[in-house]
Amino acid sequence: MKELLEQIKLSPDESYYIGIFQDHIDQSRWHYHQEYELSFITEGSGRRIVGDSVEEFHPGDLIFIGPRIPHVWFSETPMLNQHSGRTLESVYLLFNQAILPDELTSLPEFRHVNRAMQLAERGIRITGDTLNQVSRIMLQLPYLSGLKRLMLFYEIMDIIGMSQSFQFLASESYARSKFEAANNRVKGIHEFLMLNYREEINLKEIAGIVHMAPASACRFFKSSTGLTIFEYLNKIKIDYACKLLLNTDLNIVDISYDCGFNNLSHFNKQFRKFIGKTPSQFRKLRSVPNYNK
């Protein structure tokens, strides 16, 4: 999904993006972005992690996620569609705050829209009649344009904001602790690491993002966070590894590579450093049942 998001370019007559995601779900990765995301699953099943929430997903699921909430969809054992060869298909809508300027949201008619945006701060799974209403409109949107499409967007947000048919995803405590940096340079480094945790991280590239010399960027980041850039990167990886260990039956070698570690020995060393246990010991703590049984 990361690669897809980076390719999205709005045309001059669009205020938000509506698209169809079709891909192999095992190629998805732990990520977040600055946009709000409304996603309706039309094909595929597996497990979904949103913040500290882990749930199974199936066709017909409708999820609304706010900005900067890490999330990933994956299958424990890919079940390819016999006709398409895909493991996931979804219709999704992406937008940012620019589509809801203060001049609009201050109007009384937008009070339900404002509530929908607040609900998205923890992420919600939409259910019941609201699911039916919203998904029906979403399936029309790829074939519409102009003012009609924009008006249907506001209608979707209004429907969600009026609804009581939803379940929160991320916990309230997780939402409170969600990464928020007062300093834009720290925020820029954090976002770069979140998007590239699987890749070889180049310190010069990070320094270029914040317009500092590499040594200065390192000192600045540690003074701001208490961790070096690479310690912080490993923390991101280990946080994700913990979710996979507790909530999937993926083997530890695959988890280590999925989290961006080049070898199992280094993964074990870093895991013990942050968690105080080996990955195998940590996995024994899980209470989630084996959903293959």
N, C-alpha and C positions, 0 to 999 in steps of 0.2 A: 504493500500500500504506500510505503514511503516514496518509492520511485514514481508511482502514479500521481501522488500529490505534487511532486516537484514538477511534473509535466503540465499541470493544469494552468491554463491561461484563459482568463475570461475574455470573451469577445466584447467589442464596444457596446453591444446592446444587452449585456448580461450583468446582473447585480449579484448573482450567486451561481454556483456550479451544480448541475444535476448530471449524473453519469451512471453508467452501468459498469461495475467492477466484475471482471471475469478472469480468474487466474487459479493457479495452484495454491491452495491455502498454506501448504508447507513452506512456501516462499515468503510468507508474511513475517514481520518482525515487530518486536516491542518498540513502540514509537509514540510520539504525540505530535500535535501540530497546533497552530494558533487559531484554526478555524473551528467553528461548531460543526458537528457531523451528525446527520440523521441517516441511519442505514437500515434498509429493509432487506432481509435475507430471503432470496428466492430459490436458492439451491445450495445444498451442502449442510453438513452438521459437524459438530465437534465441541471444543471448549473455547470460551471467550474469557479473557482477563481484562478487566477495566479497573484501574487503580488496584485496590485490594480485594476486588470482587472476582470470583471465579465461578462460572456457570456453564452448563451445556447450552449450545445453541442449535436451532433447527430451522428449516424453512418456515417463514412466517414470523420470525422474530423481528421486532422493530426497536432500535436502540437510538437514543439521543444523548450525545456526549458533548460536553463543553470543552473549551480550549485547555490545553496543557494537561489533560488527563491521559497518562500512558495507557495504551491498550494494544491488544493483539488477538487475532482469531487463529486457531490452529486445530488440526485433527491429530489425534493420537496415532491412528492408522489411516492414512488417506483412503477414502472411498471414492474413486473416480467415477464420474458420470459416464455411463457407457457410450453415450452419443457425443457429448461435448469434450470429454477428457478433462473436465474441470473438477476441482474440489470445492469451489466457492463461486457463487454469483450473488451479487447484491445490487440493488438500486440505492444510490446514496446521494445526499445533498450536502454540500459544503458552503458555508458562508461565514463572514466575519461581522464585527459590530458595525461596519460601515453601512450595511443594509438597514440598520435600525438607528438612525440618527436621533439625537435627543429631542429634536423638534417633533418627531413621530411618537417616541416612547413616552413623552410627557402628556400625550393626549389620553383622555379617559378611555377611549376605544381600544387602546393598546395595553390595558392593564393585564389581560390574560396573556398577551405576548410576553410582557415583562416577567410574568410568573413562569412561563415556559423556559425562558432564559435562565432564571434562577434555579429551576429544577435540573437543568443541564450541568450545573456546576459539580454535581455528584455523579452525573450520568444516570439515565433512567431506562428501564425496559418498559415499553408501552404495551398495554394489554387491552382486552375487552373490546367494546365498541369503538373506542378511540383508535385502536390498532386498525380496525376495519376501515374507518373513515380516512385516516391518514394514508394508509397504504394504497387505497383506491386512488387518491389524488396523486400520490407520488408516482404511480405507474403511468399517469398521463403526462407528467412534466417533461420527460425527454422529448416529447413530440410537440411541445408548445414553445412559444417565444413571446417576447415583448411584454406588454402590460398585463395580459391575461396570466402569464406565468408568474409574474411578480405578485399579482393579487392572490393567486393560489398559494404562494409561499406564505403570505400573511395569514391566509385562512388556516393553513396547516399549523402555524404557531399558535393561532387563537384556539384551535381545537385542543391542542396539547395543553395549553395553559388553563383551559376550563376543566380539564379532565381530572378525575380521581383514580383512573384506571392505569396505574403505573407502579413500578417497584424501583426503589433506588438501587443503584449498583455499588459505587464506592461508599464506604462508611463515612459517617459525619466526621470522625476523627481523622480519617485519611484526607478528606477535603480540606480540613483546617491546616493540615501539615503539608499540603500540596506546595511544590516548589514555587516560591515567589521571590524574586530578587529585586531589591530596591535599586541595585546598581545594574545598569544595562550591560556593562562588560561581563559581569558574572553571569547574567542571564544569557548572553550570547554564547559564552563558553559552555554553559549547561546545555543549551539547545543543540549546539554542535555535537557534544558528546552523546546526547540522547539519540541523535539521528545517525551517528556513525560508530556506535559502540562495537560493531562487528568488524570494523576495518582497522588497518594499521593507522594509528593516530600520529600525525605529523605536528610536532610542537610549533614549527614555523608557521604552519597553516593556521593553528589556533591563535598564535600571536598576531597574525595578519588580520584576523577577524576583529580583534579588539584594538588594533592599531598600536601595538606595543612591541618592544623587543622581546624575544623569547624568555630571557632571564627575568625581565620585569613583569611579564605576564604571569610567570610561575610564582614570583613573590607576591604579586597582587592577589592572585587567586587564593593562595594559602592564607594570607592575612585576612581575607574576606570570609573564607569557609572553614578554616582550620585543617584543610586537607590539601595535599598537592593535587595538581590536575590529574595525574595518573592514579592516585589513590581514589579520587572522586570517580574517575572512569571505572575503576574496579568495583567500587560500591554500586554503581548503576548495574553492572553486570551481575554482581552477586545478589542484589535485590531481585532481579529477574530470575536468576537460577533458583532462588528459594521458592518462588511461585511455581516454577515448573516441577521442582522436586516434590512439593507437597500436593500438587494437583494433577499430575500426569504420571504415566508409567513409562515415559521416555527413559532410555538408559542414560547413565551418568555421562558417558562419553559424548553422546549426541547433545546433551544439555550443555556440556562445556563448550562445544563448538558453536552451538546456537547462541550462546551468550558472548561469543567473541574471543574465547581463549584458544590459543594455538595448540596447546597440549594439555593433557589431563593432569600432569604433575603440577603445572603452574596454577591450574584451576583449583586443585585440592589445597595448595598452599595458600592461595588468596581466600578461599572459602573458610579455611580454618582461622585465618587472621581476622576476618570480619565477624564470623559466626561463633567461633570457638569449638566447632565440631567439624568432622569430615562430612562431605555430602551424603554418604551412606548413613551415618549416624543421624543426620538431620532428617533424612527421608523417613526414618522410623517413627518420627513424631507425628506424621500426618494422620489426620482423622477422616479424610475424604475417602469414601469407599472406591474400590476398583470398579469403574463403570464399564469394563469389558465383560464382567461376569453377568 
